[in-house]
Each structure stands twice: as structure tokens, then as C-alpha cells.
């Protein structure tokens, strides 16, 4: 509900998988969005990190290196950008 719709490729895989036969997703024409749900409770860097992890399209998600060097972790023990 917070992330949004599946990508076309993900939706195609879902529809072709017999395990999910007869199931359908709820209406996602107006997703709640993580900004609306958590934006007032998280710092900007935390929100940016979370959004980059929850991107629906895997190509838009952070790489492991991007996760480890994200500015959200600056100042924490073991941070190496």
C-alpha cells in the first residue's frame, strides 16, 4: 500500500504464476506513499535511504555499495564512504 504498483514486468510474472491464480491486487491508483506515512517522523536522510530500498523496480534500488555508503550512516562507527 505504501510503495505503489508493480512494474509491468512484475505484474506479468504475477499473472502468469499459477500459485497466484485467482488473486488480484487491491486498487493502487492512489498509493499512500512512504512520504505521507513516515515523512513527518523520519529525518530526510533516513527517508531517502528507506525510499531507495523500497523502490518497486529493482533497477532503481540502491546497490549494496550504495547502501553501505549512504549519507544516512555518516558519523556512525564503521562508516567508510
SVG drawing of the C-alpha trace seen along z (x, -y; Angstrom):
<svg xmlns="http://www.w3.org/2000/svg" viewBox="-10 -16 46 39">
<polyline fill="none" stroke="black" stroke-width="0.4" points="0.0,0.0 2.8,-2.4 5.1,-1.6 2.7,-1.6 2.0,0.5 4.0,3.4 6.2,2.7 4.7,4.1 7.3,7.0 6.4,7.9 2.7,7.8 3.2,10.1 5.1,12.6 2.4,12.4 -0.4,13.0 1.5,16.0 2.3,17.7 -0.2,20.5 0.4,20.1 -1.4,16.8 -4.3,17.9 -7.5,16.1 -5.8,13.5 -5.6,9.8 -4.0,6.7 -6.1,4.0 -6.6,0.8 -3.3,-1.1 -4.4,-4.2 -3.7,-6.3 -0.9,-4.7 -0.4,-6.1 3.3,-6.6 6.1,-6.4 6.5,-10.2 3.0,-10.6 3.2,-7.7 6.7,-8.3 7.8,-11.7 7.0,-13.7 8.7,-11.1 12.0,-10.4 14.9,-12.7 15.4,-13.5 18.4,-11.2 16.5,-8.3 13.6,-8.8 15.8,-8.9 17.5,-5.7 14.2,-4.0 12.8,-5.1 15.9,-3.9 15.5,-0.5 11.7,-0.2 11.8,-1.3 9.4,1.1 11.7,1.5 14.8,3.4 16.9,1.4 16.1,-1.8 17.1,-0.3 20.5,-1.0 23.3,1.4 24.9,3.0 27.7,0.4 25.2,-2.4 23.5,-1.1 26.7,-0.9 27.9,-4.3 24.6,-6.2 24.8,-9.6 22.3,-8.3 25.2,-6.3 27.7,-9.2 29.1,-9.6 28.3,-6.0 31.0,-3.6 32.4,-1.7 31.2,-4.3 33.5,-4.4 32.3,-6.4"/>
</svg>
